[in-house]
Amino acid sequence: MKSLLVISLFMQLPVFTSLAVGEKSGIIHVAKNGKDTNIGTEQAPLLTITKAETMVHPGESIVVHSGVYREMVVLHSGGTTADTQITFKAAQGNKVIIKGSEPIKSWVHVSGYTWKATIEASLFGNFNPFIEFIKPDSSYLHMGEVYLDNHPLKEKKDISQVDKTEGTWFTMQENGKTIIIANFGLKNPNQKLTEINVRPAAILAGKPGMQYVMIDGFNISQVASGIAAIDGAQPGAIATNGGAHWVIQNCILSDCKSVAISIGQTGHTYSGAGPGKPEYSDLSLDIVSVGHNILKHNHIYRCGQAGIFGLLHGSFSTITENLIEDINSDGDYPVVETAGIQLALLVDAQINHNLIRRINGSLGGYGLFLGPLIQGTSITRNIICGTHQSCIYLCKSHGPTLISNNILCGPGKKTGEGIKMMSAEANVFVQNLFYDCGWTNSKVPGRSFATSNFLPHSLVIKQTIPALPFDDRWYSNLFIKNGLDQLTGYTDCLSDFNIYIEGAVISKWGGDAHSKVINGSTSLKLINTSGGASLEFADKLIPSFFCPSLSPAFIGFFVLSKEYIEYPDGKAITIDRDFNEAALNSTQKLAGPFYKYPAVNSGRQILFTY
């Protein structure tokens, strides 16, 4: 009998705390009918968020009411503790939009469907995205974009291509002015909402290291920040600039070029890294002022390079319940660093219960790109699918890293992509569903990178040695179509209590004494819906069997790091809950992320909502 297992994730409207009737103290109001000469009460609101920011004090809130705010909000201070956090939030039930664009109503008809706009330099100020390229060596593909009714048009290399293709544009500079030629089809751009990028950020920490800031409930779009690099600048539509203890939640970020949320700081290239000069060893590693950020329930879509990006400050952070989709859809970013989430120097992070899908890239295109340096990080209950390359890429780290209860659908064995590890060790894969995932783990070619290993739950360097592709573990996973046979030459790696089905081949090196190979088809389908995803397959083919408690004692000790898998508070991790957070109450279980499957009376059964 075939039963249906369905996982559905749906974006819900953010829920905000109501303001008390008559409340004024500690709250500054902003509204489109306000004036910046007002005092900022609900009855006499300010007009701009920027003005409110200059008036707010630690422990106070800025409440913004419905409307479109075309400004770049530069923050000058944050709080000093959780109790003195500065909060920026949308008023309850209000739709607040911050745009990095300006409307253009000066289009002149040229011929056919083609229109021309001449933009004065003064509109852009110090930043003109129509003279900045996505990559310095690009002959076109600018940071700027043209939008018609909130949908981006496609840039072309020359005017002749624009003449022939609706929904395209071309730009050039003439006498210090920006010229844009665009094809709007039958539409008159002066009678529609036609916009172009003019700002490099929506909310930006004006100085490094700012702490205790909350951003809650904003729609942010059409921002043209520059390309980000782990070893260089790390701008974003929301950019914390090396800040810590930020909360960014309930926000919708779309059409951001390049990064939607940057929680990193500027890095630099390490030439000649070696045992005496490890990567990132010169960063400020005060645990109190590093990371501890919360990124929760954000919807990030149609952005260029990455949804979430950063060096160092993902450490001790929680990234949960985010929907990240349609990143680099047009493939305009020809760089490796394109991903749903890319974080480096990542200690004790929790990446939990996110849906990441449709991540494109000619060189990159990863769901999660983590490293160099990952330690004590947990990746659990995520769904990742539709990636150009690997669902997860783990790069140059000693671990340990826990990857558990995820549903990962790879692009297949032919590409060698699905789970990619590059000089990454001490990775623990437990209770995952791997569908059509290729597997690779190789040593960094050319030289041995010196990679730091820290004392547990700290940023104190314990040792610095090259990371190697060994000491990984796989327990109680469900492999469909592709197994672990692709990994060869492994040292000290273990694999057992797994199920291999639909042609997935068992490992030759890991033991797998209690694993099972099953014939038949699961008929698995991952069905993407608006705001969610559903999983359907014939679970009756998957037998239940005894599996030891997946405790640190069973999973074991890691050779180089000399650690067990632990929570950030130092407590040992025993994996005794599944994707739905159901507890294991029997010695019998199913391999993969579900301990049991629901009986389906009719149609599909929703296991949880997002």
C-alpha positions as CSV (number, residue, x, y, z in Angstrom):
1,M,0.0,0.0,0.0
2,K,1.3,3.4,-0.9
3,S,0.9,6.1,1.7
4,L,1.6,9.8,1.3
5,L,4.0,11.8,3.4
6,V,3.5,15.5,2.9
7,I,5.6,18.3,4.4
8,S,4.1,21.7,3.8
9,L,5.7,25.1,4.6
10,F,3.7,28.3,4.2
11,M,4.8,31.8,4.7
12,Q,2.5,33.6,7.2
13,L,2.0,37.2,7.8
14,P,4.3,38.5,10.6
15,V,2.7,39.0,14.0
16,F,3.7,42.1,15.9
17,T,3.3,43.2,19.5
18,S,0.5,45.8,19.9
19,L,1.3,49.2,21.3
20,A,-0.5,50.0,24.5
21,V,-3.3,52.6,24.2
22,G,-1.8,56.1,24.6
23,E,1.8,54.7,24.9
24,K,4.4,57.4,24.0
25,S,7.4,57.0,26.1
26,G,10.3,55.2,24.4
27,I,8.5,54.8,21.1
28,I,9.0,57.0,18.0
29,H,6.4,56.8,15.3
30,V,7.1,57.3,11.5
31,A,4.3,57.6,9.0
32,K,3.9,58.9,5.4
33,N,1.6,61.7,6.7
34,G,4.3,62.8,9.2
35,K,6.9,65.6,9.2
36,D,10.5,65.4,10.4
37,T,9.8,68.5,12.4
38,N,7.2,66.6,14.5
39,I,8.0,65.1,17.9
40,G,7.5,61.5,16.8
41,T,4.3,60.6,18.7
42,E,1.6,58.5,17.1
43,Q,-0.5,61.7,16.7
44,A,2.5,63.7,15.4
45,P,4.8,61.2,13.6
46,L,8.0,61.8,11.8
47,L,8.2,61.4,8.0
48,T,11.4,59.4,7.7
49,I,13.0,56.4,9.4
50,T,16.3,58.2,9.0
51,K,15.2,61.1,11.2
52,A,13.8,58.7,13.8
53,E,17.1,57.0,14.0
54,T,18.8,60.2,15.0
55,M,16.4,60.5,17.9
56,V,16.2,57.0,19.3
57,H,18.0,55.9,22.5
58,P,19.0,52.5,23.8
59,G,16.0,50.6,25.0
60,E,13.6,52.5,22.7
61,S,11.7,51.5,19.6
62,I,10.9,53.1,16.2
63,V,7.5,52.0,14.9
64,V,6.9,52.6,11.2
65,H,3.5,52.8,9.7
66,S,2.3,51.7,6.2
67,G,3.9,53.1,3.1
68,V,6.9,53.1,0.8
69,Y,10.0,54.6,2.3
70,R,12.7,55.4,-0.2
71,E,15.8,55.9,2.0
72,M,18.9,54.2,3.2
73,V,18.7,54.1,7.0
74,V,22.2,54.3,8.5
75,L,22.4,53.3,12.1
76,H,24.7,55.2,14.4
77,S,24.1,53.3,17.7
78,G,22.7,50.2,19.1
79,G,22.1,48.9,22.6
80,T,24.5,47.6,25.1
81,T,22.5,44.7,26.5
82,A,19.3,42.8,25.5
83,D,17.3,45.1,27.8
84,T,18.7,48.2,26.0
85,Q,18.2,46.9,22.4
86,I,17.1,49.4,19.8
87,T,14.1,48.2,17.8
88,F,12.9,49.1,14.3
89,K,9.6,47.5,13.5
90,A,6.5,47.8,11.3
91,A,3.4,48.8,13.1
92,Q,0.9,46.0,13.8
93,G,-0.9,45.0,10.6
94,N,0.9,47.6,8.5
95,K,2.9,46.9,5.3
96,V,6.1,48.9,5.4
97,I,8.3,48.9,2.3
98,I,11.8,50.2,2.2
99,K,13.1,50.5,-1.4
100,G,16.5,51.2,-2.7
101,S,15.0,52.5,-5.9
102,E,13.4,55.7,-7.3
103,P,10.5,56.0,-9.8
104,I,11.3,57.4,-13.2
105,K,8.6,59.3,-15.0
106,S,10.7,61.1,-17.7
107,W,10.8,58.3,-20.3
108,V,10.8,59.5,-24.0
109,H,9.4,57.3,-26.7
110,V,12.1,56.4,-29.2
111,S,10.5,54.0,-31.7
112,G,8.4,50.9,-31.6
113,Y,8.4,49.6,-28.1
114,T,11.6,51.3,-27.1
115,W,11.9,54.2,-24.6
116,K,14.8,56.3,-23.4
117,A,15.5,58.0,-20.0
118,T,18.2,60.4,-19.3
119,I,19.2,60.4,-15.6
120,E,21.1,63.2,-13.9
121,A,24.0,62.2,-11.7
122,S,22.5,64.0,-8.7
123,L,19.8,61.3,-8.4
124,F,22.5,58.8,-7.5
125,G,24.6,60.9,-5.1
126,N,27.9,59.0,-4.3
127,F,26.7,55.7,-5.7
128,N,25.7,55.0,-9.3
129,P,24.9,51.4,-9.8
130,F,24.7,51.9,-13.6
131,I,28.4,52.4,-13.8
132,E,29.3,49.6,-11.3
133,F,29.6,46.1,-12.7
134,I,28.8,42.9,-10.9
135,K,32.4,41.9,-11.7
136,P,35.1,44.4,-12.6
137,D,36.0,42.5,-15.7
138,S,32.4,42.4,-17.0
139,S,31.7,44.1,-20.3
140,Y,28.1,44.6,-19.1
141,L,25.8,43.3,-16.3
142,H,25.7,46.4,-14.0
143,M,24.7,46.5,-10.4
144,G,21.7,48.7,-11.5
145,E,18.4,47.3,-12.5
146,V,15.2,48.5,-14.2
147,Y,11.8,47.4,-12.7
148,L,8.4,47.6,-14.2
149,D,5.5,47.1,-11.8
150,N,8.0,45.6,-9.3
151,H,9.4,43.0,-11.8
152,P,13.0,43.3,-13.0
153,L,13.8,43.6,-16.6
154,K,16.8,41.9,-18.2
155,E,19.9,43.9,-19.2
156,K,21.3,43.4,-22.7
157,K,24.8,44.0,-24.0
158,D,23.8,46.3,-26.9
159,I,20.9,48.4,-28.0
160,S,20.0,46.2,-31.0
161,Q,19.1,43.4,-28.6
162,V,16.7,45.7,-26.7
163,D,14.9,46.7,-29.8
164,K,14.0,43.1,-30.5
165,T,13.1,41.9,-27.0
166,E,10.4,43.1,-24.7
167,G,11.3,43.4,-21.0
168,T,15.0,44.3,-21.6
169,W,17.2,47.3,-21.2
170,F,20.6,48.8,-22.0
171,T,22.7,51.5,-20.4
172,M,25.5,53.9,-21.3
173,Q,27.1,57.1,-20.0
174,E,26.8,60.3,-21.9
175,N,28.1,63.8,-20.8
176,G,28.1,62.7,-17.2
177,K,24.5,61.4,-17.4
178,T,23.2,57.9,-17.3
179,I,21.2,56.9,-20.4
180,I,18.8,53.9,-20.1
181,I,17.1,52.4,-23.2
182,A,14.4,49.9,-22.4
183,N,11.7,47.9,-24.2
184,F,8.4,47.9,-22.4
185,G,6.3,46.3,-25.0
186,L,2.9,47.8,-25.3
187,K,3.2,49.5,-21.9
188,N,3.9,53.2,-21.4
189,P,6.5,53.4,-18.6
190,N,5.4,56.9,-17.6
191,Q,1.9,55.5,-16.8
192,K,3.3,52.5,-14.9
193,L,5.5,52.0,-11.8
194,T,8.9,52.2,-13.4
195,E,11.9,52.3,-11.1
196,I,15.7,52.0,-11.1
197,N,18.2,51.3,-8.3
198,V,19.9,54.2,-6.6
199,R,20.9,53.0,-3.1
200,P,23.4,50.4,-2.0
201,A,21.6,49.4,1.2
202,A,18.3,49.7,3.0
203,I,19.5,49.3,6.6
204,L,23.2,49.7,7.3
205,A,25.3,49.8,10.5
206,G,27.3,53.0,10.0
207,K,30.2,51.7,12.1
208,P,31.7,48.3,12.8
209,G,30.7,46.3,15.9
210,M,27.3,47.8,16.6
211,Q,25.3,45.5,19.0
212,Y,21.7,44.8,20.1
213,V,19.6,45.9,17.2
214,M,16.2,44.4,16.1
215,I,14.8,44.7,12.6
216,D,11.2,43.4,12.6
217,G,8.6,43.1,9.8
218,F,9.9,45.2,6.9
219,N,9.6,44.6,3.2
220,I,12.9,45.5,1.6
221,S,13.5,45.5,-2.2
222,Q,15.4,46.9,-5.2
223,V,18.7,47.5,-3.3
224,A,21.9,47.4,-5.4
225,S,24.7,46.5,-3.0
226,G,28.0,45.5,-4.4
227,I,29.2,41.9,-4.7
228,A,30.3,40.3,-1.4
229,A,33.4,38.2,-0.8
230,I,34.5,36.3,2.3
231,D,38.0,37.7,1.8
232,G,36.7,41.2,1.0
233,A,33.8,43.7,1.5
234,Q,30.5,42.2,2.7
235,P,27.7,44.6,1.8
236,G,24.0,43.7,1.8
237,A,20.5,45.2,1.7
238,I,20.6,44.7,5.5
239,A,24.2,44.9,6.6
240,T,25.3,44.5,10.3
241,N,28.9,45.6,9.5
242,G,30.4,43.2,12.0
243,G,27.7,43.7,14.6
244,A,26.6,41.2,17.2
245,H,23.3,40.4,19.0
246,W,21.1,41.5,16.1
247,V,17.6,40.1,15.6
248,I,16.3,40.2,12.0
249,Q,12.9,38.7,11.8
250,N,9.6,38.6,9.9
251,C,11.2,40.6,6.9
252,I,10.6,40.0,3.2
253,L,13.6,40.8,1.1
254,S,13.4,40.6,-2.7
255,D,15.3,41.9,-5.8
256,C,18.4,42.6,-3.8
257,K,21.7,42.8,-5.7
258,S,23.8,41.1,-4.4
259,V,23.2,39.9,-0.8
260,A,19.9,40.2,1.1
261,I,21.3,40.0,4.7
262,S,25.0,40.4,5.5
263,I,26.0,39.4,9.0
264,G,29.7,39.5,8.3
265,Q,32.6,41.9,8.4
266,T,35.2,42.9,5.8
267,G,37.8,40.2,5.4
268,H,41.1,40.1,3.4
269,T,43.1,37.7,1.3
270,Y,45.6,35.5,3.2
271,S,48.6,35.0,0.9
272,G,50.9,32.2,2.0
273,A,48.6,30.9,4.7
274,G,50.4,28.1,6.7
275,P,51.0,26.7,10.1
276,G,52.4,30.0,11.4
277,K,49.8,32.1,9.6
278,P,46.4,30.5,9.7
279,E,43.5,32.0,7.9
280,Y,41.5,34.7,9.9
281,S,43.8,34.4,12.9
282,D,44.2,38.2,13.0
283,L,40.4,38.8,13.5
284,S,39.1,40.2,16.8
285,L,37.7,37.0,18.5
286,D,36.1,38.4,21.7
287,I,33.3,35.9,22.1
288,V,31.0,38.5,23.7
289,S,31.1,40.8,20.7
290,V,31.0,38.2,18.0
291,G,27.8,36.8,16.4
292,H,24.9,35.8,18.7
293,N,22.6,37.0,15.9
294,I,19.1,35.7,15.3
295,L,17.7,35.5,11.8
296,K,14.2,34.2,12.0
297,H,11.1,33.8,9.7
298,N,12.4,35.9,6.8
299,H,11.4,35.4,3.2
300,I,14.3,36.1,0.8
301,Y,13.7,35.7,-2.9
302,R,14.9,36.8,-6.3
303,C,18.2,38.1,-5.0
304,G,21.5,38.0,-6.9
305,Q,24.3,36.4,-5.0
306,A,23.1,35.1,-1.6
307,G,20.3,35.2,0.8
308,I,22.5,35.3,4.0
309,F,26.2,36.0,3.9
310,G,29.0,36.6,6.4
311,L,32.4,36.1,7.9
312,L,32.7,35.3,11.7
313,H,29.4,36.7,12.9
314,G,27.3,33.7,12.1
315,S,29.1,32.2,15.1
316,F,26.8,31.5,18.1
317,S,23.9,32.6,15.9
318,T,20.5,31.0,15.2
319,I,19.2,30.9,11.6
320,T,15.7,29.4,11.6
321,E,12.4,29.3,9.8
322,N,13.6,31.2,6.8
323,L,12.4,30.7,3.2
324,I,15.2,31.4,0.8
325,E,14.5,30.9,-2.9
326,D,15.3,32.0,-6.5
327,I,18.9,33.2,-5.9
328,N,20.9,34.2,-9.0
329,S,18.1,32.9,-11.2
330,D,19.6,34.5,-14.3
331,G,23.1,33.3,-13.6
332,D,24.4,36.8,-13.7
333,Y,26.8,36.2,-10.8
334,P,29.7,34.2,-12.2
335,V,31.4,33.7,-8.8
336,V,31.8,30.7,-6.5
337,E,30.3,32.6,-3.7
338,T,26.6,32.2,-4.7
339,A,24.4,30.3,-2.2
340,G,21.3,30.4,-0.2
341,I,23.4,30.8,2.9
342,Q,27.2,31.3,2.9
343,L,29.0,31.7,6.2
344,A,32.7,31.3,7.1
345,L,34.4,31.0,10.5
346,L,31.3,29.5,11.9
347,V,31.4,28.3,15.6
348,D,28.4,26.9,17.4
349,A,25.8,28.1,14.9
350,Q,22.3,26.6,14.7
351,I,20.9,26.4,11.1
352,N,17.6,24.9,11.8
353,H,14.3,24.4,9.9
354,N,14.9,26.5,6.7
355,L,13.6,25.9,3.2
356,I,16.2,26.7,0.6
357,R,15.5,26.1,-3.1
358,R,16.3,27.1,-6.7
359,I,19.8,28.4,-6.2
360,N,21.6,29.0,-9.5
361,G,25.2,29.7,-10.6
362,S,27.7,28.9,-13.3
363,L,30.4,28.5,-10.7
364,G,28.5,28.5,-7.4
365,G,24.9,27.8,-6.7
366,Y,24.9,26.0,-3.3
367,G,22.2,25.7,-0.8
368,L,24.6,26.0,2.2
369,F,28.2,27.0,1.6
370,L,29.9,26.9,5.0
371,G,33.6,27.4,5.6
372,P,36.5,27.8,5.9
373,L,36.3,27.0,9.6
374,I,33.2,25.3,10.9
375,Q,33.1,23.9,14.5
376,G,30.3,22.9,16.8
377,T,27.6,23.9,14.2
378,S,24.3,22.1,13.8
379,I,22.5,21.9,10.5
380,T,19.1,20.3,11.2
381,R,15.5,20.0,9.9
382,N,16.2,21.9,6.7
383,I,14.8,21.2,3.2
384,I,17.2,22.0,0.4
385,C,16.4,21.4,-3.3
386,G,16.8,22.7,-6.8
387,T,20.4,23.8,-6.3
388,H,22.7,24.1,-9.3
389,Q,25.5,22.5,-7.3
390,S,25.6,20.9,-3.9
391,C,22.8,21.2,-1.3
392,I,25.6,21.5,1.2
393,Y,29.2,22.5,0.7
394,L,31.5,22.1,3.7
395,C,34.9,23.7,3.2
396,K,38.3,23.5,5.1
397,S,37.3,22.7,8.7
398,H,38.1,20.4,11.5
399,G,34.5,20.3,12.8
400,P,32.7,18.6,14.5
401,T,29.6,19.5,12.5
402,L,26.3,17.8,12.9
403,I,24.0,17.4,9.9
404,S,20.7,15.8,11.1
405,N,17.1,15.3,10.1
406,N,17.4,17.2,6.8
407,I,15.7,16.5,3.4
408,L,18.3,17.1,0.7
409,C,17.6,16.6,-3.0
410,G,20.7,16.9,-5.0
411,P,21.3,17.6,-8.7
412,G,22.5,14.0,-9.2
413,K,25.5,11.7,-9.4
414,K,26.5,12.8,-12.8
415,T,27.5,16.2,-11.5
416,G,29.2,14.8,-8.5
417,E,27.1,17.2,-6.5
418,G,24.8,16.8,-3.6
419,I,27.0,16.9,-0.6
420,K,30.4,18.4,-1.3
421,M,33.3,18.4,1.3
422,M,36.6,20.0,0.6
423,S,39.3,19.2,3.3
424,A,36.4,18.9,5.8
425,E,36.6,16.4,8.6
426,A,34.5,15.3,11.6
427,N,31.1,15.7,9.9
428,V,28.3,13.7,11.4
429,F,25.4,12.8,9.1
430,V,22.4,11.4,11.1
431,Q,18.8,10.7,10.2
432,N,18.9,12.6,6.8
433,L,17.0,11.8,3.6
434,F,19.4,12.1,0.7
435,Y,17.7,12.0,-2.7
436,D,19.8,11.8,-5.8
437,C,22.8,13.3,-4.0
438,G,26.3,12.9,-5.4
439,W,29.1,12.8,-2.8
440,T,32.6,14.2,-2.9
441,N,35.3,14.8,-0.2
442,S,38.7,15.8,-1.4
443,K,41.8,17.6,-0.2
444,V,42.3,21.2,-1.2
445,P,44.5,21.0,-4.3
446,G,47.9,22.6,-4.7
447,R,48.7,23.3,-1.0
448,S,47.9,22.5,2.5
449,F,45.8,25.2,4.2
450,A,46.4,25.8,7.8
451,T,43.1,25.7,9.5
452,S,42.4,26.7,13.1
453,N,40.7,24.5,15.6
454,F,39.2,26.2,18.7
455,L,38.7,25.2,22.3
456,P,35.1,24.0,22.6
457,H,32.5,26.8,22.5
458,S,35.0,29.5,22.1
459,L,37.2,31.4,19.7
460,V,40.4,30.6,21.4
461,I,42.7,28.8,19.0
462,K,43.7,25.4,20.3
463,Q,45.8,24.2,17.3
464,T,46.4,25.1,13.7
465,I,46.9,22.3,11.2
466,P,45.7,21.4,7.7
467,A,42.2,20.0,7.6
468,L,41.9,16.6,5.9
469,P,39.0,14.6,4.3
470,F,38.6,12.0,7.1
471,D,36.9,11.1,10.4
472,D,33.3,11.5,9.1
473,R,30.3,9.4,10.3
474,W,26.9,8.4,8.7
475,Y,24.2,6.8,10.8
476,S,20.5,6.1,10.2
477,N,20.3,7.9,6.9
478,L,18.0,7.1,4.0
479,F,19.8,7.1,0.6
480,I,17.7,7.2,-2.5
481,K,19.3,6.7,-6.0
482,N,22.8,7.5,-4.9
483,G,24.8,6.1,-1.9
484,L,28.3,6.4,-0.4
485,D,30.1,4.3,-3.0
486,Q,31.3,7.5,-4.7
487,L,33.5,8.2,-1.7
488,T,36.8,6.4,-1.9
489,G,40.2,6.4,-0.1
490,Y,38.6,7.2,3.2
491,T,40.4,7.1,6.5
492,D,38.7,6.4,9.9
493,C,35.2,7.0,8.6
494,L,32.2,5.0,9.8
495,S,28.8,4.2,8.3
496,D,26.0,2.0,9.7
497,F,22.3,1.5,10.2
498,N,21.5,3.2,6.9
499,I,18.9,2.3,4.2
500,Y,20.0,2.3,0.5
501,I,17.2,2.2,-2.0
502,E,16.5,2.7,-5.8
503,G,20.0,1.8,-6.8
504,A,21.9,3.6,-4.0
505,V,25.0,1.6,-3.3
506,I,26.4,0.8,0.1
507,S,29.8,2.1,1.2
508,K,32.9,-0.2,0.9
509,W,34.8,1.4,3.7
510,G,32.5,2.4,6.5
511,G,31.3,-0.9,7.8
512,D,27.6,-0.7,7.2
513,A,27.2,-4.0,9.0
514,H,23.6,-3.4,9.9
515,S,22.6,-1.3,6.9
516,K,20.1,-2.6,4.4
517,V,19.8,-2.4,0.6
518,I,16.2,-2.4,-0.6
519,N,14.8,-3.1,-4.0
520,G,11.9,-1.1,-5.4
521,S,10.9,2.5,-5.9
522,T,9.8,5.0,-3.3
523,S,8.2,7.1,-6.1
524,L,9.5,10.2,-4.3
525,K,8.2,13.6,-5.4
526,L,9.2,16.9,-3.9
527,I,6.4,19.2,-4.9
528,N,7.1,23.0,-4.6
529,T,4.2,25.2,-3.9
530,S,4.0,28.9,-3.3
531,G,5.6,29.5,0.1
532,G,6.2,25.8,0.7
533,A,7.1,22.3,-0.3
534,S,5.5,18.8,-0.1
535,L,7.1,15.5,0.0
536,E,5.4,12.3,-1.3
537,F,6.7,8.8,-1.4
538,A,5.8,5.2,-0.7
539,D,7.2,4.7,2.8
540,K,6.1,1.1,3.2
541,L,9.3,-0.1,1.4
542,I,11.4,1.3,4.2
543,P,11.7,-1.3,7.0
544,S,12.0,-0.4,10.6
545,F,14.9,-1.8,12.5
546,F,16.8,-1.5,15.8
547,C,19.3,1.3,16.0
548,P,21.5,2.1,19.0
549,S,20.9,5.4,20.8
550,L,22.6,8.1,18.7
551,S,24.5,9.5,21.6
552,P,28.0,10.9,21.9
553,A,29.1,7.6,23.3
554,F,27.9,5.8,20.1
555,I,28.9,8.5,17.6
556,G,32.3,8.7,19.2
557,F,35.2,11.0,19.8
558,F,36.9,13.0,17.0
559,V,40.6,12.5,16.7
560,L,42.0,15.9,15.9
561,S,39.5,18.2,17.6
562,K,39.3,15.8,20.6
563,E,35.6,16.6,21.0
564,Y,32.2,15.0,21.0
565,I,29.2,16.7,19.4
566,E,27.7,19.1,21.9
567,Y,25.2,21.9,22.2
568,P,26.7,25.5,22.6
569,D,26.1,25.3,26.3
570,G,28.4,22.2,26.5
571,K,25.7,19.6,27.0
572,A,26.0,16.4,25.0
573,I,23.8,16.0,22.0
574,T,21.8,12.8,21.6
575,I,19.7,12.6,18.4
576,D,16.4,11.3,19.7
577,R,13.9,13.5,17.8
578,D,13.0,13.5,14.2
579,F,12.2,16.1,11.6
580,N,8.8,16.8,13.2
581,E,10.5,16.9,16.6
582,A,8.7,13.8,17.6
583,A,10.5,11.8,20.3
584,L,11.8,8.3,19.8
585,N,9.9,6.0,22.2
586,S,11.0,2.7,20.9
587,T,14.1,0.7,20.0
588,Q,12.6,0.3,16.5
589,K,12.8,3.2,14.1
590,L,13.0,4.1,10.4
591,A,16.1,5.3,8.8
592,G,15.9,8.9,7.7
593,P,14.3,12.0,9.2
594,F,10.9,10.4,10.3
595,Y,10.5,7.9,13.1
596,K,7.0,7.0,11.8
597,Y,4.7,8.0,9.1
598,P,1.1,9.1,9.6
599,A,-1.8,7.0,8.5
600,V,-3.5,8.8,5.6
601,N,-7.3,8.5,5.4
602,S,-7.8,10.7,2.4
603,G,-5.7,13.1,0.4
604,R,-2.6,14.6,2.0
605,Q,-1.8,15.1,5.6
606,I,0.0,18.3,6.7
607,L,2.7,17.5,9.2
608,F,3.5,21.1,10.0
609,T,3.1,24.6,8.8
610,Y,5.7,27.3,8.3
